[in-house]
């Protein structure tokens, strides 16, 4: 495969995962937790890097694309561990919600405000025993490999 095709596959993969996440959110009604949102940002960066890398030559942009893919893979792996209770997650979205103690009575009584907190240590959807965070981590490692192949391609 040539450099252009590798970049299209890697950046297009990030675009597909991001569109899938928005589909689960807006069409499927699965609101994202804090860690889910964190996983989206590097995909957005990879898409932008991909657009630039298709126009500009040189190995630097594909390396940055690989770093973006590895970043979201790392966050996805961390999120998987939080979901599986292998390690603790952010206190603001895991466990007993102890970080909510900073809310005032007015915050708690504002019935018009959306106060639903999506827990990071709950798996809202899975297929074949893997959560969306797990699939994101696996796919993103593949995208990082594609990015690195693009960096080496002539």
SVG drawing of the C-alpha trace seen along z (x, -y; Angstrom):
<svg xmlns="http://www.w3.org/2000/svg" viewBox="-37 -27 47 40">
<polyline fill="none" stroke="black" stroke-width="0.4" points="0.0,0.0 1.1,-3.5 1.5,-6.3 -1.8,-8.0 -3.8,-4.8 -2.3,-4.1 -3.1,-7.7 -6.7,-7.4 -7.2,-4.1 -5.7,-5.3 -7.5,-8.7 -10.7,-7.2 -10.6,-4.6 -10.5,-7.3 -13.4,-9.0 -15.4,-5.8 -14.9,-5.2 -15.8,-8.8 -19.0,-8.6 -19.8,-5.3 -19.4,-6.9 -21.7,-9.8 -24.1,-7.2 -24.2,-5.3 -24.7,-8.6 -27.3,-10.4 -29.1,-7.5 -28.6,-4.7 -29.2,-6.9 -25.9,-5.8 -24.5,-9.0 -20.7,-9.0 -18.8,-9.1 -15.8,-11.3 -13.3,-8.7 -15.4,-8.1 -15.1,-11.8 -11.4,-11.8 -11.0,-9.0 -12.7,-11.1 -10.2,-14.0 -7.2,-12.1 -9.4,-10.7 -10.3,-14.3 -6.6,-15.1 -5.8,-12.1 -8.5,-13.1 -7.0,-16.6 -3.5,-15.3 -4.7,-12.9 -6.1,-15.8 -2.8,-17.7 -0.7,-14.6 -2.5,-14.1 -1.5,-17.6 2.0,-17.9 4.9,-15.4 7.3,-14.1 7.3,-11.6 6.5,-13.9 2.7,-14.1 2.2,-10.4 4.3,-10.0 2.0,-12.6 -1.0,-10.6 0.5,-7.5 0.9,-9.3 -2.7,-10.4 -3.8,-6.8 -1.6,-5.5 -3.0,-8.2 -6.6,-7.1 -5.5,-3.5 -3.9,-4.2 -7.0,-6.0 -9.2,-3.1 -7.0,-0.6 -7.2,-2.6 -11.0,-2.8 -11.2,0.9 -9.3,1.5 -11.6,-0.9 -14.7,0.9 -13.3,4.3 -12.3,3.0 -8.6,3.8 -7.7,0.3 -9.4,-2.8 -10.7,-5.4 -11.4,-9.2 -13.3,-9.7 -15.7,-12.0 -17.2,-9.2 -16.4,-5.9 -17.2,-4.2 -19.6,-5.9 -19.3,-9.3 -17.4,-10.8 -16.4,-13.8 -20.0,-14.9 -19.7,-16.0 -18.6,-19.4 -22.1,-20.2 -24.1,-22.7 -27.8,-22.3 -28.7,-24.7 -26.9,-22.4 -28.8,-19.4 -32.2,-21.1 -31.9,-22.6 -34.4,-20.2 -34.1,-21.9 -30.4,-21.2 -29.2,-18.0 -27.4,-16.4 -27.0,-12.8 -23.5,-11.6 -22.5,-8.7 -20.3,-6.3 -16.9,-5.4 -16.8,-2.0 -20.0,-0.7 -20.1,1.1 -23.2,-0.2 -22.6,1.9 -20.5,4.9 -20.1,7.4 -18.2,10.7 -17.2,9.7 -15.5,6.5 -16.7,3.0 -16.6,0.0 -13.4,-1.2 -11.8,2.2 -12.7,2.0 -11.4,-1.5 -8.1,-0.4 -7.7,2.5 -8.7,0.5 -6.5,-2.4 -3.4,-0.2 -4.1,1.0 -4.4,-2.7 -1.1,-3.5 0.5,-0.7 -1.0,-2.1 0.3,-5.6 3.8,-4.2 3.7,-2.3 2.7,-5.6 5.6,-7.4 8.0,-4.8 6.3,-4.7 7.8,-6.7"/>
</svg>
